[in-house]
Amino acid sequence: MRFLQGTNFSQVINQYHESEKKEIGDFLKILGQFESACNTIAYAHSKNVIHRDIKSENIAIGEFGEIFVADWGLAKSIGDVNGDQPNTMRDENIEIETPTATIAGQRIGTPAFMSPEQARGQTDRIGKPADVFGLAGILYEILTNQTLYSRPTLNATPNQAANCDFERPSKIAKDVPSELESLCLQGLVEDCDHRTISAKQLADGIEHWITQQVERYQSQKAKQKFFELSLDMMAIMDEFGRVLDLNQAFENTLGWKRENLIGKRHMDLIHRDHRMQAWNSVKQSFQGVDQDQVEVKFKKSDGSYLWTMWTMNLVREERRIYAFGKDISKRKRLELKYKQLFNSAPDAMIVVQEDGIIEMANSQANAIFGYEEESLAGKPLDSLIPERLHKKHHARIQSYFQNPLARDKRLMFIWRSTDFESIQRFWHHGCLRFFGTYETLDRGCRLLNGFQ
């Protein structure tokens, strides 16, 4: 039998948990070592050999990081009913010569890791699931830094092992990954007939989780690079709108240093007129409803305010909101100039969206149709047109959107006012729809017959 020198797995687990700064890389390394031990046991099981005394102290780590499952003194072939036939199986990581023979009723193994069937002396039921229980007990130790029955309120006794009396890992330690806890508990099922996960499946589950973490780390690394190099403002917030991180573009645009904003509510930097809108956007985003084109005034470090537009998305696995912002102050200045020009026009003017909703209407248009200032905006254009002319009107609007060219020909439409009906001469120009000079007609005007 090979003489092993090095560190046992129990010491490695304890050193990790006792360290002041726990690095994810160290945790993944420990899980990788555990996976190797699981594969070693899986190989033994493929040869119908069971270990029967699996514990962290029986996993040795060699000088060059190689993993050995040691102390095969209690091992036996599953087909060896009496346990008096020596087994010889040689492998680089497994060494068995003469397993200890057992008799009915004898407890085999270490209480802190033994399965309930071992603790009850049910030797006829001890098989591969008993080894899986021991492996799951080691995973439990990795997650909690405690063995199954070594807590102050529970002594490591065979009776407690027989009752499978332990607490789930997440009740012992915080931030236990749910996937690993699930794997662990599958291997710790009390009834061996229902402990269906194998050593190989346990190893595969650990490998899958490690792969996911590595891919996530690489994705986060790429995301962080994009985060820092992006020309758009970017900020990460929690469900309460507190700033967790922001990029260099955020600092360059608004003047705030990262250290001055981390942990503070973004609401405190938004103009009071826009705070309710911003807060509702954060709440909806955290509920999974992506927010697009949220326009708010953001306070700069010099006390002035800057018009910004934000898109917010929830990253569910991180439970974080990623916000992407642009400086739209130049666009807002141009919009203001356009609005001033729009309102100063001598003719009535209305801007209509493709869905038929009025986007803007100047004061002359509001006055013509008897509405208060800016009250036409947001209303359907159909509300200004007699119902009998809706069909023709819709066709003409759709025709324009399909071929949005300036038209010299003036198209005649009948419009409905709050007080009268009138004929409105109407033309298109560019991508906006302008409504021009009108003449009021008496309700009895028979010219209407020409447009029906």
Secondary structure, 3 states (H helix, E strand, C coil): CCCCCCEEHHHHHHHHHHCCCCCHHHHHHHHHHHHHHHHHHHHHHHCCEECCCCCHHHEEECCCCCEEECCCCCCEECCCCCCCCCCCEECCCCEECCCCCCCCCCCCCCCCCCCHHHHCCCHHHCCHHHHHHHHHHHHHHHHHCCCCCCCCCCCCCHHHHHCCCCCCHHHHCCCCCHHHHHHHHHHCCCCCCCCCCCHHHHHHHHHHHHHHHHHHHHHHHHHHHHHHHCCCEEEEECCCCEEEEECHHHHHHHCCCHHHHCCCEHHHHECHHHHHHHHHHHHHHHCCCCEEEEEEEEECCCCCEEEEEEEEEEECCCCEEEEEEEECHHHHHHHHHHHHHHHHCCCCCEEECCCCEEEEECHHHHHHCCCCCCCCCCCEHHHHCCHHHHHHHHHHHHHHHHCCCCCCCCEEEEEECCCCEEEEEEEEECCEEEEEEEEECCCCCHHHHHHC
